[in-house]
Amino acid sequence: MPMIPAFLLILAAVAYRIVTGLAILSGSTWLSNFAPLAAIALCGAVYFPPKYKFPVPLLALFISDIVLNIHYGAPLFSALIACRYLVLALVGCIGLAIANRPSLKTLLPASLAGSALFYFITIVFSWLSDPGYAKNFAGLVQALTLGLPQYSSTPSWMFFRNSLVSDLLFTGLFVLSVKLARGLGPSRATSPVLRTA
């Protein structure tokens, strides 16, 4: 994938995450965690050239984090933020594992696995690090289902549902875009200049 589409993908992901992040502030809680970044991490690891596989999704997350964290008055760096970057990289590793056989049959289950991995690791990290949670099984169940009401009116299970739906949707759109781009490719490949290159 050339550099310009990768750059446009970063801009689109950043713009989308910022707009939905601000919409959540205005009461659109159904948008919570409905974002393209995990799908970009997964599909980027499958389709991007090696030097873009991890930088594109991580850069999109970083740029949107800067804008949203400044807007919300949240710190730019914390252990939870570092955990999100690590898990996004792990989702990219799932993409690397299936990079030799990309299709909807492999990418959609990988998308579900990436959503579950992201949700479970970040929630368990929050449970372990946030003093608001009791450090027992009941506290873990609270973290996985309801979360802490002082942080959001959206329960944790809705974050997971939204990530499952958005990861599947954006993964499907990514694959469709790649297929459409490749479908346009053969017409250019018939040119003698390209055939001899």
Backbone bond lengths (Angstrom), bond angles and torsions (degrees), N, CA, C in turn:
res aa  C-N    CA-C-N  psi(-1)  N-CA   C-N-CA  omega(-1)  CA-C   N-CA-C  phi
1 M - - - 1.464 - - 1.524 107.90 -
2 P 1.327 118.54 127.43 1.444 121.25 -177.67 1.525 111.90 -66.06
3 M 1.338 113.99 168.24 1.456 120.39 -175.09 1.529 112.09 -67.45
4 I 1.342 118.70 -36.79 1.460 120.83 -176.60 1.530 111.74 -64.81
5 P 1.356 120.37 -47.64 1.468 118.49 175.85 1.530 112.76 -60.66
6 A 1.342 117.44 -37.51 1.466 119.94 178.51 1.529 110.22 -63.79
7 F 1.333 116.38 -41.02 1.462 120.86 178.45 1.529 110.27 -65.08
8 L 1.328 117.42 -42.59 1.466 121.18 178.63 1.527 110.88 -64.48
9 L 1.332 116.18 -35.70 1.458 120.24 177.95 1.527 110.67 -64.79
10 I 1.337 117.05 -40.92 1.466 120.55 176.41 1.528 109.50 -59.89
11 L 1.340 116.60 -48.36 1.462 119.90 -178.63 1.524 111.47 -60.98
12 A 1.332 117.10 -43.05 1.463 120.54 -179.55 1.529 110.82 -64.41
13 A 1.335 117.54 -43.65 1.469 121.19 -179.68 1.520 111.10 -65.26
14 V 1.335 116.08 -41.91 1.465 120.65 179.29 1.526 109.74 -63.94
15 A 1.333 117.13 -48.41 1.469 120.93 -178.89 1.531 110.30 -61.21
16 Y 1.326 117.04 -44.62 1.455 120.68 -179.38 1.528 110.97 -61.45
17 R 1.345 116.33 -47.03 1.465 119.32 -177.14 1.525 111.21 -65.50
18 I 1.335 117.44 -38.31 1.462 120.14 179.27 1.527 110.61 -67.05
19 V 1.326 116.95 -45.94 1.479 120.32 -179.23 1.520 110.42 -61.73
20 T 1.336 117.38 -46.26 1.470 118.66 -179.42 1.527 110.84 -69.58
21 G 1.338 117.50 -34.59 1.463 120.33 176.96 1.519 111.87 -61.98
22 L 1.326 117.30 -39.50 1.459 121.24 177.92 1.530 110.95 -74.48
23 A 1.335 117.28 -33.71 1.465 120.47 178.37 1.524 110.99 -65.65
24 I 1.339 116.59 -34.46 1.468 120.54 178.04 1.519 109.57 -62.11
25 L 1.332 116.61 -38.81 1.463 121.42 178.90 1.526 110.28 -61.27
26 S 1.315 116.92 -32.78 1.467 120.14 -178.68 1.531 112.49 -86.39
27 G 1.311 117.83 6.42 1.461 120.96 173.53 1.516 115.90 110.88
28 S 1.310 119.02 -0.12 1.472 121.22 179.78 1.524 109.82 -85.29
29 T 1.338 116.56 67.61 1.465 120.20 -174.24 1.524 112.88 -69.00
30 W 1.340 117.75 -16.95 1.471 119.37 178.11 1.527 110.70 -64.82
31 L 1.366 117.69 -16.55 1.459 121.30 178.54 1.536 113.06 -85.09
32 S 1.328 117.37 -5.97 1.467 120.43 -176.62 1.525 111.07 -55.00
33 N 1.312 115.36 122.31 1.463 123.48 177.55 1.524 113.33 66.54
34 F 1.314 118.23 17.19 1.462 122.10 175.06 1.522 106.50 -92.52
35 A 1.332 116.10 89.22 1.462 120.91 -170.12 1.525 111.48 -141.87
36 P 1.335 117.12 156.34 1.472 120.62 -176.27 1.524 114.66 -89.62
37 L 1.336 119.39 -0.84 1.472 119.90 -167.72 1.523 113.65 -67.09
38 A 1.327 118.62 -40.87 1.469 119.20 179.08 1.532 110.90 -66.17
39 A 1.332 116.57 -37.44 1.471 119.84 177.32 1.526 110.74 -65.36
40 I 1.339 116.50 -38.33 1.469 119.80 177.35 1.530 110.18 -66.95
41 A 1.334 116.77 -38.91 1.469 119.49 178.13 1.519 110.94 -63.28
42 L 1.335 115.98 -43.61 1.466 120.76 -179.21 1.530 111.22 -67.84
43 C 1.324 116.30 -54.73 1.462 120.38 -175.89 1.523 112.18 -72.09
44 G 1.328 116.28 -32.28 1.466 119.56 176.70 1.515 111.32 -61.07
45 A 1.355 115.87 -40.10 1.469 119.43 179.01 1.521 111.64 -67.62
46 V 1.335 116.58 -24.35 1.461 120.71 178.68 1.527 110.98 -83.31
47 Y 1.333 117.62 -46.32 1.464 121.41 -167.68 1.531 115.85 -104.90
48 F 1.321 118.39 -25.82 1.466 119.37 -176.62 1.528 111.23 -73.20
49 P 1.337 117.08 154.16 1.468 119.60 169.22 1.536 109.42 -61.88
50 P 1.330 117.11 155.93 1.472 120.17 -174.01 1.522 115.13 -49.80
51 K 1.337 118.26 -39.93 1.474 118.38 -175.13 1.524 113.43 -73.10
52 Y 1.361 118.02 -10.82 1.464 120.84 179.14 1.523 113.33 -108.11
53 K 1.326 118.22 -8.74 1.463 121.58 -171.16 1.531 113.26 -55.52
54 F 1.312 117.63 -46.38 1.460 121.00 -179.19 1.528 113.37 -100.77
55 P 1.330 119.66 -36.95 1.474 118.51 -178.65 1.529 114.98 -61.29
56 V 1.343 119.16 -35.98 1.475 120.47 -175.99 1.527 111.40 -61.79
57 P 1.356 120.21 -56.17 1.465 118.07 -179.46 1.523 113.61 -66.62
58 L 1.336 116.98 -37.04 1.465 119.06 -178.83 1.527 111.24 -68.89
59 L 1.328 116.85 -36.41 1.466 120.15 177.14 1.525 110.54 -67.88
60 A 1.331 117.51 -39.67 1.470 120.58 177.20 1.526 110.52 -61.58
61 L 1.328 117.08 -43.29 1.464 120.97 177.55 1.524 110.65 -63.59
62 F 1.325 116.56 -43.48 1.465 120.68 -177.03 1.536 111.47 -63.68
63 I 1.335 116.72 -47.01 1.465 119.84 -177.90 1.529 110.18 -64.25
64 S 1.327 117.35 -44.95 1.465 119.33 -179.87 1.526 111.32 -68.43
65 D 1.347 117.54 -33.49 1.470 120.52 175.01 1.526 111.03 -60.74
66 I 1.322 116.78 -42.74 1.458 119.82 -179.43 1.532 109.99 -57.61
67 V 1.331 116.27 -50.83 1.474 120.41 -177.06 1.524 111.02 -64.03
68 L 1.342 116.83 -50.05 1.466 120.34 -175.50 1.530 111.86 -68.56
69 N 1.324 117.28 -40.48 1.461 119.24 -178.39 1.523 111.44 -67.83
70 I 1.318 117.05 -36.58 1.461 119.24 175.22 1.526 109.54 -65.17
71 H 1.329 116.74 -43.55 1.471 121.01 -179.17 1.531 111.22 -61.76
72 Y 1.340 117.22 -43.43 1.455 121.10 -177.71 1.531 112.93 -85.71
73 G 1.331 117.27 -5.59 1.463 120.30 -177.53 1.510 113.00 72.15
74 A 1.325 116.79 25.45 1.469 121.95 179.29 1.526 109.26 -90.91
75 P 1.330 117.74 155.15 1.463 119.42 177.95 1.525 111.31 -65.67
76 L 1.332 116.07 148.38 1.467 120.27 179.39 1.523 111.87 -76.83
77 F 1.324 116.23 -25.82 1.463 120.54 179.99 1.522 109.17 -133.08
78 S 1.313 115.66 131.14 1.465 121.86 175.45 1.520 107.37 -155.73
79 A 1.318 115.45 170.26 1.470 119.17 178.87 1.529 110.86 -64.02
80 L 1.336 117.68 -37.09 1.465 120.24 179.84 1.526 111.15 -67.03
81 I 1.327 117.14 -38.56 1.472 120.57 177.36 1.522 109.73 -64.39
82 A 1.332 117.10 -43.51 1.468 120.74 177.53 1.523 110.33 -61.05
83 C 1.334 117.38 -37.66 1.469 121.93 178.09 1.526 110.14 -62.46
84 R 1.338 117.51 -42.31 1.474 120.26 179.21 1.526 111.61 -62.25
85 Y 1.337 117.19 -40.94 1.464 120.29 178.90 1.530 110.44 -65.01
86 L 1.317 115.80 -41.08 1.462 120.20 179.06 1.530 110.61 -62.50
87 V 1.331 116.74 -44.89 1.464 119.59 -178.17 1.527 110.62 -68.64
88 L 1.336 117.58 -36.14 1.462 119.49 176.32 1.532 110.22 -62.19
89 A 1.332 116.36 -38.44 1.471 119.88 175.91 1.531 110.78 -65.45
90 L 1.333 117.81 -36.75 1.468 120.89 177.14 1.538 111.22 -65.04
91 V 1.340 116.44 -37.68 1.466 119.97 175.07 1.530 109.28 -61.74
92 G 1.343 115.98 -39.53 1.463 119.88 175.06 1.522 111.79 -60.77
93 C 1.325 116.99 -36.30 1.473 120.49 178.16 1.525 111.24 -65.23
94 I 1.336 117.54 -33.70 1.468 120.00 173.80 1.525 109.17 -61.34
95 G 1.337 115.99 -42.09 1.460 120.18 176.98 1.516 112.05 -61.19
96 L 1.327 116.95 -41.38 1.471 120.21 177.86 1.524 110.88 -60.82
97 A 1.335 116.23 -36.94 1.464 120.27 -177.48 1.526 112.62 -65.87
98 I 1.342 117.04 -26.05 1.469 119.41 -179.39 1.531 112.18 -111.20
99 A 1.312 117.24 11.44 1.468 121.05 -174.43 1.524 113.15 -61.25
100 N 1.334 118.37 -25.54 1.465 120.92 -179.40 1.526 113.47 -81.83
101 R 1.333 117.41 -10.32 1.464 120.59 -179.69 1.528 111.09 -138.58
102 P 1.338 117.10 57.78 1.468 118.98 -177.60 1.531 112.44 -73.39
103 S 1.313 115.91 126.89 1.469 122.75 173.85 1.518 105.71 -165.40
104 L 1.322 116.33 169.18 1.468 118.60 177.07 1.521 110.89 -62.67
105 K 1.357 117.20 -28.84 1.464 120.64 179.70 1.522 112.20 -65.79
106 T 1.324 117.31 -29.06 1.466 119.75 177.74 1.525 111.72 -97.86
107 L 1.331 117.17 -35.97 1.461 120.20 -174.75 1.526 113.50 -73.65
108 L 1.336 118.12 -37.78 1.466 118.63 -179.08 1.538 112.18 -67.31
109 P 1.346 120.06 -45.48 1.469 118.38 173.48 1.535 112.50 -62.83
110 A 1.338 116.58 -36.33 1.471 119.74 177.40 1.523 110.13 -64.69
111 S 1.328 116.76 -36.17 1.462 121.01 177.13 1.531 110.72 -63.17
112 L 1.331 116.71 -43.89 1.468 120.64 177.30 1.533 110.52 -62.03
113 A 1.337 116.36 -42.50 1.466 120.41 178.99 1.528 110.47 -64.05
114 G 1.335 117.33 -41.38 1.462 121.05 178.32 1.517 111.94 -63.45
115 S 1.341 117.05 -41.14 1.473 121.24 178.10 1.524 110.73 -61.55
116 A 1.342 115.44 -46.67 1.463 120.08 -179.25 1.530 110.81 -64.12
117 L 1.329 116.52 -42.14 1.467 120.85 179.12 1.526 110.96 -61.93
118 F 1.337 116.30 -47.47 1.461 120.73 -178.88 1.529 110.33 -61.13
119 Y 1.319 116.17 -47.42 1.460 120.99 -178.60 1.530 110.86 -61.77
120 F 1.319 116.68 -52.07 1.460 120.12 -174.12 1.529 111.37 -63.65
121 I 1.317 117.92 -47.56 1.470 119.96 -176.41 1.523 111.08 -66.34
122 T 1.329 118.01 -45.01 1.469 118.91 -177.89 1.529 111.62 -68.98
123 I 1.340 117.32 -36.27 1.469 119.50 178.78 1.529 110.63 -69.33
124 V 1.330 117.01 -44.04 1.470 119.27 178.76 1.527 109.98 -62.96
125 F 1.327 117.26 -39.25 1.466 119.76 177.31 1.529 110.24 -61.68
126 S 1.333 117.25 -44.23 1.472 120.68 177.86 1.523 110.96 -61.23
127 W 1.327 116.27 -43.34 1.460 120.50 179.22 1.531 111.45 -60.43
128 L 1.326 115.86 -42.79 1.472 119.38 -178.84 1.529 112.77 -71.54
129 S 1.333 117.26 -33.49 1.459 120.04 -172.10 1.525 114.56 -97.28
130 D 1.321 118.10 -21.77 1.466 120.45 -176.23 1.527 110.23 -90.39
131 P 1.334 117.14 122.48 1.472 119.33 -178.97 1.532 113.51 -66.88
132 G 1.331 118.15 -13.59 1.465 120.90 178.94 1.517 113.38 -69.22
133 Y 1.328 117.42 -19.34 1.466 120.96 -179.67 1.522 110.44 -95.01
134 A 1.343 116.06 136.36 1.464 119.95 170.63 1.524 108.07 -68.32
135 K 1.324 116.01 137.03 1.466 120.16 -176.74 1.528 109.94 -88.28
136 N 1.325 114.31 62.60 1.459 121.58 176.95 1.527 107.65 -145.92
137 F 1.336 116.65 -177.86 1.466 120.09 -176.22 1.531 111.56 -61.87
138 A 1.335 116.74 -38.78 1.471 120.01 179.45 1.529 110.54 -63.47
139 G 1.329 116.48 -38.17 1.461 120.17 177.88 1.526 111.61 -66.26
140 L 1.330 116.55 -37.98 1.465 120.60 177.27 1.529 110.55 -65.51
141 V 1.338 116.44 -43.54 1.462 120.16 177.98 1.527 110.14 -61.44
142 Q 1.332 117.34 -40.71 1.470 120.56 177.09 1.530 110.31 -60.69
143 A 1.328 116.47 -44.56 1.465 120.19 -179.99 1.521 111.30 -62.34
144 L 1.343 116.94 -39.92 1.462 121.29 -177.51 1.524 113.49 -75.92
145 T 1.306 117.79 -20.60 1.471 119.60 -174.15 1.528 113.34 -114.24
146 L 1.324 117.96 -54.47 1.464 121.32 -173.84 1.518 113.82 -105.08
147 G 1.336 116.46 -34.63 1.460 119.53 -173.95 1.517 110.62 76.25
148 L 1.316 115.82 -165.42 1.463 121.38 178.23 1.523 108.98 -102.86
149 P 1.322 117.54 124.25 1.466 119.70 -174.07 1.524 114.25 -62.46
150 Q 1.331 118.20 -24.17 1.466 118.73 -178.24 1.525 113.04 -71.40
151 Y 1.341 117.51 -16.90 1.465 120.05 -179.19 1.519 113.05 -91.40
152 S 1.325 117.11 -30.98 1.461 118.63 -175.60 1.517 109.76 -164.22
153 S 1.318 114.81 148.67 1.463 118.37 174.29 1.528 110.29 -82.89
154 T 1.332 116.31 -5.16 1.463 121.15 179.67 1.523 109.26 -93.98
155 P 1.340 118.71 119.96 1.470 118.91 178.47 1.525 112.09 -68.07
156 S 1.325 115.47 157.64 1.467 121.49 -176.41 1.524 112.64 -57.55
157 W 1.341 117.24 -39.23 1.462 119.36 -177.48 1.527 110.79 -62.11
158 M 1.346 118.04 -29.75 1.459 120.19 177.87 1.525 111.15 -71.39
159 F 1.341 116.55 -34.04 1.467 119.41 173.83 1.524 109.90 -59.07
160 F 1.339 115.67 -43.52 1.463 120.06 -179.17 1.532 110.77 -65.97
161 R 1.316 116.80 -46.13 1.467 120.41 178.57 1.528 110.54 -58.27
162 N 1.338 116.50 -45.91 1.464 120.37 -179.05 1.518 111.51 -64.94
163 S 1.338 116.40 -36.96 1.461 117.05 178.74 1.501 112.36 -70.14
164 L 1.329 117.76 -37.45 1.468 120.19 175.68 1.532 110.81 -59.23
165 V 1.328 116.12 -49.39 1.466 120.38 -177.19 1.524 111.19 -65.78
166 S 1.338 116.42 -46.60 1.467 118.93 -177.22 1.523 111.63 -68.62
167 D 1.333 118.05 -37.83 1.468 119.83 178.84 1.525 110.98 -63.97
168 L 1.341 116.72 -42.22 1.466 119.59 177.50 1.529 111.01 -65.37
169 L 1.330 116.29 -44.57 1.464 120.45 -179.02 1.523 111.41 -62.14
170 F 1.340 117.14 -51.01 1.456 119.99 -176.50 1.531 112.36 -71.31
171 T 1.330 117.22 -30.25 1.468 119.51 174.02 1.524 109.70 -64.80
172 G 1.336 116.30 -45.34 1.464 119.94 177.24 1.519 112.24 -60.20
173 L 1.336 117.00 -43.10 1.471 120.95 178.11 1.523 111.50 -64.06
174 F 1.331 116.62 -38.71 1.463 121.25 179.54 1.527 109.73 -63.34
175 V 1.335 116.49 -47.94 1.469 121.04 -179.51 1.528 110.06 -63.11
176 L 1.328 116.51 -42.04 1.471 120.51 178.13 1.529 110.75 -61.23
177 S 1.330 116.98 -42.43 1.468 120.83 178.65 1.523 111.62 -62.45
178 V 1.335 116.64 -41.71 1.465 120.75 178.98 1.523 109.92 -63.95
179 K 1.348 116.65 -43.72 1.475 119.96 179.67 1.521 111.23 -63.94
180 L 1.329 117.09 -41.26 1.462 120.14 178.12 1.527 110.86 -63.95
181 A 1.336 116.31 -42.21 1.471 120.07 179.35 1.525 110.65 -64.07
182 R 1.333 116.26 -39.81 1.469 119.28 179.03 1.519 111.13 -71.10
183 G 1.338 117.05 -30.65 1.452 121.00 177.67 1.518 112.13 -65.94
184 L 1.335 116.27 -29.37 1.458 120.26 176.98 1.518 111.45 -79.87
185 G 1.337 116.13 -20.08 1.461 121.23 -176.15 1.511 115.91 -62.99
186 P 1.352 120.68 -44.10 1.461 120.41 -175.90 1.517 114.32 -58.96
187 S 1.347 117.43 -32.56 1.460 117.93 179.81 1.515 111.13 -64.49
188 R 1.340 115.49 -33.20 1.461 118.15 177.45 1.515 110.93 -77.78
189 A 1.346 115.68 -30.71 1.469 119.77 -176.38 1.520 111.88 -69.22
190 T 1.338 118.90 -15.46 1.454 119.92 179.89 1.521 112.54 -77.44
191 S 1.323 116.99 -10.74 1.458 118.96 179.17 1.520 109.92 -68.58
192 P 1.358 118.92 137.31 1.463 121.37 -177.82 1.509 112.77 -57.88
193 V 1.325 117.07 -33.25 1.477 119.43 -178.06 1.520 109.43 -64.37
194 L 1.350 116.49 -45.01 1.451 119.44 -178.41 1.526 111.45 -70.94
195 R 1.355 117.11 -32.47 1.458 118.89 -178.59 1.524 111.79 -68.29
196 T 1.305 117.10 -31.61 1.465 118.24 -178.24 1.515 112.00 -89.69
197 A 1.338 117.76 -7.22 1.468 120.03 -177.24 1.509 110.31 -72.12
